[in-house]
Amino acid sequence: MPEAVIVAVDGPAGSGKSSVCRGTAAALGLWYLDTGAMYRAMTCAVLDAKIDPTDASAVAEFAAIPVITSGIDPLAPTISVNGIDVSTPIRSEAVTAAVSPVSAVPEVRARLVALQREHVERARHSQNGIVVEGRDIGSVVLPDAHLKVYLTADPVVRATRRAAETGTDAVAATEAALKARDAYDSSRAASPLTQADDAIVVDTTEMTLQQVIDHVCDLVNNCKENDV
């Protein structure tokens, strides 16, 4: 029986990761895992516990406590903390502002990377492939993934997309915020945002969402035909 395909997709905010990964997984009948939502869920738990997200020691001590559960259906992804749905709270401005420092704590990353790898092993053993999106999937979490894709786009385009998602017309401010987060995530000591050496770069600047999904589906199918 062919091995279940494992797809790692990385890239900066606004590059289209979530939409592309959900669309690809749905089109190919694969599981889907949004690791960014897991870090946001941990951040939400940190804030709810009244812990300063910049207090790395306090966050590290707390990291083992929350029970974070991710759904794997690309058509209806879910995320919960201690059994409570947090899909809406994790997109709040407070969580967005705090997620980078929380994500930089090594104990947080170790805990969530272990959970992410558990999902992938379940997908592997059940013969269901999986598309996993994040910022360190191909480089750290799944270095042996069958296919690694790095999505990127022009900063202005990324900012325009993110502004549309959040319902704001402040594109310049959104672009500044994205650049600040990219710089923070790329320079952190623990699992920085980086392009894996063997990743296929897909620049989505001039592409529609469906064009990107179709392209990534082709990459997955070619991978399955040749390597899996």
KESE-982687 format. One record per residue: residue in three letters; x, y, z of N, C-alpha, C in turn. Coordinates in steps of 0.2 Angstrom, whole numbers, plus 2048, in hexadecimal, padded with zeros to 3 digits. Example, Ala and Ser with C-alpha at 12.3 -4.5 7.8 and 13.67 -1.06 7.14 Angstrom:
BEGIN
  residuo  n.X  n.Y  n.Z  ca.X  ca.Y  ca.Z  c.X  c.Y  c.Z
      ALA  842  7E4  827   83E   7EA   827  842  7F0  827
      SER  840  7F5  823   844   7FB   824  840  800  827
# end
This chain:
BEGIN
  residuo  n.X  n.Y  n.Z  ca.X  ca.Y  ca.Z  c.X  c.Y  c.Z
      MET  804  7FA  800   800   800   800  804  806  800
      PRO  803  80B  7FC   807   811   7FB  807  815  802
      GLU  80D  818  804   80D   81C   80A  809  822  80A
      ALA  806  824  80F   802   82A   80F  806  830  80E
      VAL  804  835  80A   809   83A   808  808  840  80E
      ILE  80E  842  810   80F   847   815  811  84E  812
      VAL  80D  853  812   80F   859   80F  810  85F  814
      ALA  815  862  813   817   867   818  817  86E  814
      VAL  813  873  817   812   879   813  814  87F  818
      ASP  819  883  817   81B   888   81B  81B  88F  817
      GLY  81C  894  81B   81B   89B   817  819  8A0  81C
      PRO  81A  8A6  81B   819   8AC   81F  811  8AD  81F
      ALA  80F  8B1  824   808   8B3   824  806  8B7  81E
      GLY  7FF  8B5  81C   7FD   8B8   816  7FF  8B5  80F
      SER  803  8B0  810   805   8AD   809  800  8A8  807
      GLY  7FA  8A7  80A   7F5   8A2   808  7F5  89B  80B
      LYS  7F9  89A  810   7FA   893   812  7F4  890  814
      SER  7F0  893  818   7EA   88F   81B  7E5  88E  815
      SER  7E3  893  811   7DE   891   80C  7E1  88C  807
      VAL  7E7  88D  805   7EA   888   800  7EB  881  803
      CYS  7ED  880  809   7ED   87A   80D  7E6  876  80D
      ARG  7E2  87A  810   7DB   878   810  7D8  875  80A
      GLY  7D9  87A  805   7D7   878   7FE  7DA  872  7FB
      THR  7E1  871  7FC   7E4   86C   7F9  7E2  865  7FD
      ALA  7E2  866  804   7E0   860   807  7D9  85D  805
      ALA  7D4  862  805   7CD   860   803  7CD  85D  7FC
      ALA  7D1  860  7F7   7D1   85D   7F0  7D4  856  7F0
      LEU  7D9  855  7F4   7DC   84F   7F4  7DA  849  7F9
      GLY  7D5  84B  7FD   7D3   847   802  7D8  846  808
      LEU  7DC  84B  809   7E1   84A   80F  7DF  84D  815
      TRP  7E2  84B  81B   7E1   84F   821  7E4  856  820
      TYR  7E3  85A  825   7E5   861   825  7E7  863  82C
      LEU  7ED  866  82D   7EE   868   834  7F1  86F  834
      ASP  7EE  874  837   7F0   87B   838  7F4  87C  83E
      THR  7FB  87C  83E   7FF   87C   844  7FF  883  846
      GLY  7FE  888  842   7FD   88F   844  7F8  890  849
      ALA  7F2  88D  848   7EC   88D   84C  7EE  88A  853
      MET  7F2  885  853   7F4   882   85A  7F8  887  85E
      TYR  7FD  88B  85B   801   890   85E  7FC  895  861
      ARG  7F7  897  85D   7F2   89C   85F  7EE  89A  864
      ALA  7EC  893  864   7E8   890   86A  7EC  890  870
      MET  7F3  88F  870   7F7   88F   876  7F7  896  878
      THR  7F8  89B  874   7F8   8A2   876  7F2  8A4  879
      CYS  7EC  8A2  876   7E6   8A4   879  7E5  8A1  880
      ALA  7E8  89B  881   7E8   898   888  7EC  89C  88D
      VAL  7F2  89E  88A   7F7   8A2   88E  7F3  8A9  891
      LEU  7F0  8AC  88C   7ED   8B2   88D  7E7  8B1  892
      ASP  7E3  8AC  891   7DD   8AA   896  7E0  8A9  89D
      ALA  7E6  8A6  89D   7E9   8A5   8A4  7EC  8AB  8A7
      LYS  7EC  8B1  8A4   7EE   8B7   8A6  7F6  8B7  8A7
      ILE  7F9  8B3  8A2   800   8B3   8A2  803  8B8  89D
      ASP  808  8BB  89F   80B   8C0   89A  80E  8BC  894
      PRO  80C  8BD  88E   80F   8B9   889  816  8BA  887
      THR  819  8C0  88A   820   8C1   889  824  8BE  88F
      ASP  821  8BB  894   825   8B8   899  826  8B1  898
      ALA  82C  8B0  894   82D   8A9   892  82D  8A4  897
      SER  830  8A5  89D   830   8A0   8A2  829  89E  8A4
      ALA  825  8A3  8A5   81E   8A1   8A7  81A  89D  8A1
      VAL  81B  89F  89B   818   89C   896  81B  895  895
      ALA  821  894  896   824   88D   896  821  889  89B
      GLU  820  88B  8A1   81E   887   8A7  816  885  8A5
      PHE  813  88A  8A2   80C   889   8A0  80B  884  89A
      ALA  810  883  896   80F   880   88F  80C  879  88F
      ALA  80D  875  895   80B   86E   895  804  86E  897
      ILE  801  873  899   7FA   872   89C  7F4  872  898
      PRO  7F4  877  893   7EE   877   88F  7ED  871  88A
      VAL  7E7  86E  88A   7E6   868   885  7E3  86B  87E
      ILE  7E7  86B  879   7E6   86E   873  7E4  869  86E
      THR  7DE  869  86B   7DC   864   866  7DA  867  860
      SER  7DD  864  85A   7DC   867   854  7D8  862  84F
      GLY  7D4  865  84C   7D0   861   847  7D4  860  841
      ILE  7D3  85B  83D   7D7   859   837  7D3  859  830
      ASP  7CC  85C  831   7C8   85C   82B  7C9  863  827
      PRO  7CC  863  821   7CD   869   81E  7C7  86D  81C
      LEU  7C1  86A  81C   7BB   86E   81B  7B8  871  821
      ALA  7BA  86E  827   7B8   871   82D  7BD  870  833
      PRO  7C3  874  832   7C8   873   837  7C6  876  83E
      THR  7C8  873  843   7C6   875   84A  7CC  876  84E
      ILE  7CC  87A  853   7D1   87A   858  7CE  87C  85F
      SER  7D0  878  864   7CD   879   86B  7D2  879  870
      VAL  7D1  87C  876   7D5   87C   87B  7D1  87A  881
      ASN  7D3  874  884   7D0   871   88A  7C8  870  888
      GLY  7C7  86E  882   7C0   86C   880  7BC  872  87E
      ILE  7BF  878  87E   7BB   87E   87C  7BD  880  875
      ASP  7B9  881  870   7BA   884   86A  7BD  88B  86A
      VAL  7C3  88C  867   7C6   892   867  7C8  895  860
      SER  7C4  892  85B   7C6   894   854  7C5  89C  853
      THR  7C0  89F  857   7BF   8A6   856  7C4  8AA  85A
      PRO  7C4  8A8  861   7C9   8AC   865  7D0  8AC  863
      ILE  7D3  8A7  860   7DA   8A7   85E  7DB  8AC  858
      ARG  7D6  8AF  855   7D7   8B4   850  7D7  8BB  852
      SER  7D6  8BB  859   7D5   8C2   85C  7DC  8C6  85B
      GLU  7DB  8CD  85C   7E1   8D1   85B  7E6  8CF  861
      ALA  7E3  8CE  867   7E7   8CC   86D  7EC  8C6  86C
      VAL  7E9  8C1  869   7EC   8BB   867  7F2  8BC  862
      THR  7F0  8C0  85D   7F4   8C1   857  7FA  8C5  85A
      ALA  7F9  8CA  85E   7FF   8CD   861  803  8C9  865
      ALA  801  8C4  868   805   8C0   86D  807  8BA  86B
      VAL  805  8B7  865   807   8B1   863  80E  8B0  861
      SER  812  8B5  85F   819   8B4   85D  81D  8B3  863
      PRO  81D  8B7  869   821   8B5   86E  81F  8AF  872
      VAL  819  8AD  872   817   8A6   875  81A  8A1  870
      SER  819  8A1  86A   81C   89C   865  823  89B  865
      ALA  827  8A1  868   82E   8A0   868  831  89D  86E
      VAL  82C  89B  873   82E   897   879  830  890  877
      PRO  836  88E  878   838   887   876  833  881  879
      GLU  831  882  87F   82C   87D   882  825  87D  87F
      VAL  823  883  87C   81D   883   879  81E  87F  872
      ARG  823  881  86F   825   87D   868  825  876  869
      ALA  829  874  86E   82A   86D   86F  823  869  870
      ARG  81F  86C  874   819   869   876  814  868  870
      LEU  814  86E  86C   810   86E   866  813  86A  860
      VAL  819  86A  85F   81C   866   85A  81B  85E  85B
      ALA  81B  85C  862   819   855   863  812  854  861
      LEU  80E  858  863   807   857   861  806  857  859
      GLN  809  85B  856   809   85B   84E  80C  855  84C
      ARG  811  852  84E   814   84C   84C  80F  846  84D
      GLU  80B  847  853   806   841   854  801  841  84F
      HIS  7FF  847  84D   7FA   847   848  7FC  844  841
      VAL  802  846  83F   805   843   839  806  83C  83A
      GLU  808  839  83F   809   832   840  802  82E  83F
      ARG  7FD  831  842   7F6   82E   841  7F4  82E  83A
      ALA  7F6  834  837   7F4   834   82F  7F8  82F  82C
      ARG  7FE  82E  82E   803   829   82A  800  822  82B
      HIS  7FF  820  831   7FC   819   833  7F5  818  831
      SER  7F1  81D  830   7EA   81C   82D  7EA  81C  826
      GLN  7F0  81D  823   7F0   81D   81B  7ED  824  819
      ASN  7EB  829  81D   7E9   82F   81B  7EF  834  81A
      GLY  7F0  837  815   7F5   83C   814  7F3  842  818
      ILE  7F7  847  819   7F6   84D   81D  7FA  853  81A
      VAL  7F7  859  81A   7FA   85F   818  7FB  863  81E
      VAL  801  865  820   802   868   826  805  86F  825
      GLU  802  874  827   804   87B   826  807  87E  82C
      GLY  80C  883  82B   80F   886   830  815  88B  82E
      ARG  81A  88B  833   820   88F   831  826  88B  832
      ASP  826  885  835   82C   881   836  82B  87A  834
      ILE  826  879  830   823   872   82F  829  86E  82B
      GLY  82B  871  825   830   86D   821  837  86D  824
      SER  838  872  828   83F   873   82B  840  86F  832
      VAL  83B  86F  836   83B   86C   83C  837  867  83E
      VAL  830  868  83D   82B   863   83F  82B  85D  83B
      LEU  82B  85E  834   82B   858   830  831  858  82B
      PRO  837  858  82D   83C   858   828  83C  853  823
      ASP  839  84D  824   839   848   81F  832  848  81C
      ALA  82E  84D  81B   828   84D   818  829  84C  810
      HIS  824  848  80D   825   846   806  826  84D  802
      LEU  822  852  803   822   858   7FF  822  85E  804
      LYS  826  863  802   827   869   806  826  86F  801
      VAL  821  873  803   81F   879   7FF  820  87F  804
      TYR  823  884  801   824   88A   804  820  890  800
      LEU  81A  892  803   816   897   800  819  89E  802
      THR  819  8A2  7FD   81B   8A9   7FE  817  8AE  7FA
      ALA  817  8B4  7FB   814   8B9   7F6  817  8C0  7F8
      ASP  816  8C5  7F4   819   8CC   7F5  815  8CE  7FB
      PRO  819  8D2  7FF   817   8D4   806  810  8D8  805
      VAL  810  8DD  800   80A   8E1   7FF  804  8DC  7FE
      VAL  805  8D7  7FA   7FF   8D2   7F8  7FD  8CF  7FF
      ARG  802  8CC  802   801   8C9   809  7FD  8CD  80D
      ALA  7FF  8D4  80E   7FB   8D8   812  7F4  8DA  810
      THR  7F3  8DA  809   7ED   8DB   807  7E8  8D5  808
      ARG  7EB  8CF  807   7E7   8C9   809  7E5  8C9  810
      ARG  7EA  8CA  815   7E8   8CA   81C  7E4  8CF  81E
      ALA  7E4  8D5  81B   7E0   8DB   81D  7D9  8D9  81B
      ALA  7D8  8D6  815   7D1   8D4   813  7CE  8CE  817
      GLU  7D3  8CA  81A   7D0   8C5   81E  7CE  8C8  825
      THR  7D1  8CD  827   7CF   8D0   82E  7CA  8D5  82D
      GLY  7C9  8D7  827   7C4   8DC   826  7C6  8E3  827
      THR  7CC  8E5  826   7CF   8EB   827  7D2  8EE  820
      ASP  7D2  8F5  81F   7D5   8F8   819  7DC  8FB  81B
      ALA  7DE  8F9  821   7E5   8FC   823  7EA  8F7  820
      VAL  7EB  8F7  819   7F0   8F3   816  7F7  8F4  818
      ALA  7F9  8FB  819   800   8FC   81B  801  8FA  822
      ALA  7FD  8FB  826   7FE   8F9   82D  7FE  8F1  82D
      THR  7FA  8EE  82A   7FA   8E7   829  801  8E4  827
      GLU  803  8E8  821   80A   8E6   81F  810  8E6  824
      ALA  80F  8EC  827   815   8ED   82D  814  8E8  832
      ALA  80E  8E6  834   80D   8E1   839  810  8DA  836
      LEU  80E  8D8  830   811   8D2   82D  818  8D2  82D
      LYS  81B  8D7  82B   823   8D8   82A  826  8D7  831
      ALA  823  8DA  836   825   8D9   83D  825  8D2  83F
      ARG  81F  8CF  83E   81F   8C8   840  823  8C3  83C
      ASP  824  8C5  836   829   8C1   832  830  8C1  835
      ALA  832  8C7  837   839   8C8   839  839  8C5  840
      TYR  834  8C5  844   834   8C2   84B  835  8BA  84A
      ASP  830  8B8  846   830   8B0   845  836  8AE  841
      SER  839  8B2  83D   83F   8AF   839  846  8AF  83E
      SER  846  8B4  843   84C   8B5   847  84B  8B1  84E
      ARG  846  8AE  84F   845   8AB   856  84A  8A5  856
      ALA  84C  8A3  85C   851   89E   85D  84E  897  85C
      ALA  847  896  85E   844   890   85E  840  88F  857
      SER  842  88B  853   83E   889   84D  83C  88F  849
      PRO  841  893  846   83F   899   843  83C  898  83C
      LEU  838  89D  83A   835   89C   833  83A  89C  82E
      THR  83A  897  82A   840   896   825  83D  891  820
      GLN  840  892  81A   83F   88E   814  844  888  814
      ALA  841  882  815   845   87C   814  849  87B  80E
      ASP  84F  878  80E   853   878   808  850  875  802
      ASP  84C  870  804   849   86C   7FF  841  86D  7FD
      ALA  83F  873  800   838   875   7FF  837  878  7F8
      ILE  832  877  7F5   830   87A   7EE  82D  881  7F0
      VAL  82F  886  7ED   82D   88D   7EE  827  88F  7EA
      VAL  822  891  7EC   81C   893   7E8  81A  89A  7EA
      ASP  81B  89E  7E5   81A   8A6   7E6  813  8A7  7E4
      THR  80E  8A8  7E8   807   8A9   7E7  805  8B0  7E5
      THR  80A  8B5  7E4   808   8BC   7E3  803  8BD  7DD
      GLU  805  8B9  7D8   801   8BA   7D2  7FC  8B5  7D0
      MET  7FB  8B1  7D5   7F6   8AB   7D4  7F0  8AC  7D8
      THR  7EA  8A9  7D5   7E4   8A8   7D9  7E5  8A3  7DE
      LEU  7E0  8A3  7E3   7E0   89D   7E8  7DF  896  7E4
      GLN  7DB  896  7E0   7DA   890   7DC  7E0  88D  7D8
      GLN  7E3  892  7D5   7E9   890   7D2  7EF  88E  7D6
      VAL  7EF  891  7DC   7F4   88E   7E1  7F2  887  7E3
      ILE  7EC  886  7E5   7EA   87F   7E7  7EB  87A  7E2
      ASP  7E9  87C  7DC   7EA   877   7D6  7F2  875  7D5
      HIS  7F6  87B  7D6   7FD   87A   7D5  800  875  7DB
      VAL  7FE  876  7E1   800   872   7E7  7FD  86B  7E6
      CYS  7F7  86A  7E4   7F4   864   7E3  7F9  860  7DE
      ASP  7FB  863  7D8   7FF   860   7D3  806  85E  7D6
      LEU  808  862  7DB   80F   860   7DE  80E  85A  7E2
      VAL  808  85A  7E6   807   854   7EA  806  84E  7E6
      ASN  802  84E  7E1   801   848   7DC  807  846  7D9
      ASN  80C  84B  7D7   812   849   7D4  816  845  7D9
      CYS  816  848  7E0   81A   845   7E5  817  83E  7E6
      LYS  811  83D  7E6   80E   836   7E8  810  831  7E2
      GLU  810  834  7DC   812   82F   7D6  819  82D  7D7
      ASN  81D  832  7D9   825   831   7D8  828  82E  7DF
      ASP  825  830  7E4   829   82F   7EA  826  82B  7F0
      VAL  81F  82C  7F0   81C   829   7F6  81A  821  7F5
# end
